[in-house]
């Protein structure tokens, strides 16, 4: 079995509630990933429930990029 991880994640600003789609990179499940939003890198860390990141005085949350498990055969 092989796990494929999407390269996009939805980030939500906790202050305003506005959501935006960001590019995800260096994803480590239940540890961290880097989100790129408007050419800015936002490091997202796992807090036990969701990923949380801070940048420019704003807090962002995300459930992370979607992952798919496929079965490999002949």
N, C-alpha and C positions, 0 to 999 in steps of 0.2 A: 504494500500500500504506500501511496505517495501523497504528501500534503502539498497543495498549491495555495500560496497566499496572494491575495489581491494586492495591487500596488496603490490602492486608494483607500482612504479612511475619512469618515465624517467627524469633523471637530466642531464642538459646541462651545461658544463663549458663555461662561457661567454667569457673568454680569448681565448681559443683554439677551441671552437665549438665542442668538443668531447662530445658525449652522452653516458650515462651508465644507466643501470637499477638498481634501489635501492629499498630496502624494506621500506615500509611506515608504520608508527605506530602513534597512537594518533591523527588521522585525525579529524579536525574540519573544516567543509566547509567554505571557504572564511575567515578563521582566521589563521590556522597554521596546520602543521604536522611535524613529525620527520622522517627524511630519514636516513637510515642506509646503508652506502656505505663502503665496506671493513672494517667492524667492527667499523667504526667511525660514531658517531651520528651527523647529520647536522640539526639543527633546521631551518625549512623553514617557513617564514612569508608571509602572503598575502599583496600585495602592491596595490591592486585594479584591477590588470590585471592578474598577475601571482604570483607564490610563489618564493621568493628569499631567499637564505641562503648563509652565508659566513663561510669558514673554511680554516685554514692554508693559508691565504692570497689569496684564490681563491673564486670567486663568482659563485654560481650555481643557475640556474633557472629551474622551472618545472611548468607544467600545473596542476600537482597534480595527484593522483591516479584516475582511472576511477571508476565511480559509476553507478550502474544499479538499476532501479526501477522495482520491481515485484509486481504483484497483488496477493493478497491472497484470496483464496476462500475456500469452503469446501472441 
